[in-house]
Amino acid sequence: MDFFEHQDKARRRTGRLIWFLALAVVGIIAALYLVVWFGMMLVAGYDARPGDPNAYAGSFWHPELFLIVAAGTLAVILLSSLYKTAQLASGGHAVAVLLGARRIDPQTHEPAERRLLNVVEEMALAAGMPVPPVYMMDAEAGINAFAAGHDPRDAVIGVTHGCLKYLDRDELQGVIAHEFSHILNGDMRLNLRLVGILYGILVLALIGRIVLRSMRHVGRSRSRSGGGAVVVMAILGVGLVVIGSIGFFFARAIKSAVARQREYLADASAVQFTRLPDGIAGALKKIGGRGETSEVHNQNAEEISHMFFGNAFGSFSRRIFDTHPPLADRIKRIDPRFDGKFPARVEPVAVSAALLEAETKRARPPARVFGAVLGGAAAAIAVDPAAVLGRIGVPGLEDMLLSAEMLAAIPPPLREAAREPYDARAVVYAVLLDRDPAMRGRQLETLRTMAGERVRQTTEGLAPLIDGLPEEARLALIDTTFPALSLLSPAQYLAFRQDVDRLIHADDKVELMEYAVRSMVLRNLDVHFGMAQPPAARHGRLAPLLPALIRVLSALAHAGQSDAAEVRRAFDAGMARVGQTGAPLPREQCALDDVDAALGELAEAEPLLKRRILGACMACVAVDGMVTPREATLLRAVAAVLGVPISPLAAPGGETPPA
């Protein structure tokens, strides 16, 4: 199953989840009706005169009462679910706050935290997605982690303190790769929806507890009517607590049904990603060997228990409603030699600055493959479109090595600047500077007017370092700025956004690299700052999107070809991939702003249709089996707008550096 099938399956799971929820709601309404009916019968008897033969009389079925109970229950569940969904609207950040997690400063020099950020950064670049912010649950001694968000644009990674304290780099890499699998497979969006939907069921128990507590403040009237009211409140409170327990039962059952098999898949994906089965297996063994296991003690952990790497409640025995498979089963699927015995003692792993430096050098070897593949400004890359399409969302060791090569090729001053919010702005500005000295001078003067002299000086100082980077390395550098830029205040981000637009339009045209930067930075940050929502999947058929696809394929054909016959050949190759024919638009109708609008329409395609669309784009740019850096840049921009993580392109068969 590939990336697009995973995404489609995650969408279909949401539909099944609604059916499970409907069954749970029906059961809760029926149970609550019984409680209310029973309470009314008791009150009728309590208030009746002695000897009244009709005190407990009456039929079981009362349509009016049932409608009132059903409407009230549905209103409570719906409003509670909407409240929780709105609370989590900001994506992964909201989940991290719910768990009391602390965001790790991108500039941290604490060795264990720096190692974690390095691992996350390498994996994000290998997967072709923006580097997500990372959060630490300082109070949690168990070994656990989570990924949360609606899609890669607002995703975060969170880890417990126990992760950093007890895992070595390979084990940590395995855990983080597992969480990246959830990001890439579309599991996160379903996880967040699950939290919002199930909260409506669980809130009934909370209401019951409130009712019972409120009885302490009710006067103890000895009148029969007062006594009847107390009886009703007592029955209703106890009934809601019991019914809430039924809701809890349904919630755990639904989470178990949704989560268990995905954990096996994420484990397998982590092994494929890192090629280090001992890494994730070692982390799971350490969980089983510690008294704290993977426990999370935060009071809100139950709500998101299905998001964690390990069982948040510590048990690794087989239980019907566990959200995670037993540890032993997970380990045996990765390491068939596992005998079921966990280590008797798990010692902390000390991370010093010297060890961190040695690990970083091992993970980021000298840039040999990178230089050979991407070093030449005009060098084309031999690409198999089917292979690239098949690797989307399922990166492997080759992608990890290439991302390490790109990071090694980026000068340290640029790496440091990308980690500081204000200097990260200067990194983006410097990438946008024109190569023409006169135009660059005008841009820098515009920047001084907009952002101030300090920003202008910083940008001008970084520009020569960026000029020496090939395009793919610049895009990787842009991806690393995301954690720092997301720390800007909303007002600061708005000013930054305006500065980027003014720099791009300083020469009254949009260059390809400028468009790629805008697509990769502003679209992602717009989602983070609540200025935009990830596109919803609205189209399952190509027909309404065909004009937009024709415009995008025309732009891609013109980007890689100059001869009219070759432009037509590239365009036809793309159209043939989706079983269509047509004529390419002239170059003047393929301005990047027009292409951007067309891509906005294509971004609303369903996952399986996106695969066909991106396949057509790949066939177009690789019609001759080669992709130029210009084509690769435009392809990355196309994928960014479509919300598809595409790994950096590399020539097959290149020299592989030692890991």
Secondary structure as GFF3:
##gff-version 3
##sequence-region A 1 659
A	DSSP	alpha_helix	3	47	.	.	.	ID=ss1
A	DSSP	alpha_helix	63	87	.	.	.	ID=ss2
A	DSSP	alpha_helix	92	98	.	.	.	ID=ss3
A	DSSP	beta_strand	102	103	.	.	.	ID=ss4
A	DSSP	alpha_helix	111	127	.	.	.	ID=ss5
A	DSSP	beta_strand	134	137	.	.	.	ID=ss6
A	DSSP	beta_strand	145	148	.	.	.	ID=ss7
A	DSSP	three_ten_helix	152	154	.	.	.	ID=ss8
A	DSSP	beta_strand	156	160	.	.	.	ID=ss9
A	DSSP	alpha_helix	161	166	.	.	.	ID=ss10
A	DSSP	alpha_helix	169	184	.	.	.	ID=ss11
A	DSSP	alpha_helix	187	214	.	.	.	ID=ss12
A	DSSP	three_ten_helix	215	217	.	.	.	ID=ss13
A	DSSP	alpha_helix	224	274	.	.	.	ID=ss14
A	DSSP	alpha_helix	277	288	.	.	.	ID=ss15
A	DSSP	three_ten_helix	301	307	.	.	.	ID=ss16
A	DSSP	alpha_helix	327	334	.	.	.	ID=ss17
A	DSSP	alpha_helix	353	363	.	.	.	ID=ss18
A	DSSP	alpha_helix	369	374	.	.	.	ID=ss19
A	DSSP	beta_strand	381	382	.	.	.	ID=ss20
A	DSSP	alpha_helix	385	391	.	.	.	ID=ss21
A	DSSP	alpha_helix	397	409	.	.	.	ID=ss22
A	DSSP	alpha_helix	412	417	.	.	.	ID=ss23
A	DSSP	alpha_helix	421	432	.	.	.	ID=ss24
A	DSSP	alpha_helix	437	451	.	.	.	ID=ss25
A	DSSP	alpha_helix	453	467	.	.	.	ID=ss26
A	DSSP	alpha_helix	471	480	.	.	.	ID=ss27
A	DSSP	alpha_helix	482	485	.	.	.	ID=ss28
A	DSSP	alpha_helix	490	504	.	.	.	ID=ss29
A	DSSP	three_ten_helix	505	507	.	.	.	ID=ss30
A	DSSP	alpha_helix	512	517	.	.	.	ID=ss31
A	DSSP	pi_helix	518	522	.	.	.	ID=ss32
A	DSSP	alpha_helix	523	528	.	.	.	ID=ss33
A	DSSP	three_ten_helix	543	545	.	.	.	ID=ss34
A	DSSP	alpha_helix	546	560	.	.	.	ID=ss35
A	DSSP	alpha_helix	564	577	.	.	.	ID=ss36
A	DSSP	three_ten_helix	587	589	.	.	.	ID=ss37
A	DSSP	alpha_helix	592	602	.	.	.	ID=ss38
A	DSSP	alpha_helix	607	621	.	.	.	ID=ss39
A	DSSP	beta_strand	626	627	.	.	.	ID=ss40
A	DSSP	alpha_helix	629	642	.	.	.	ID=ss41
###
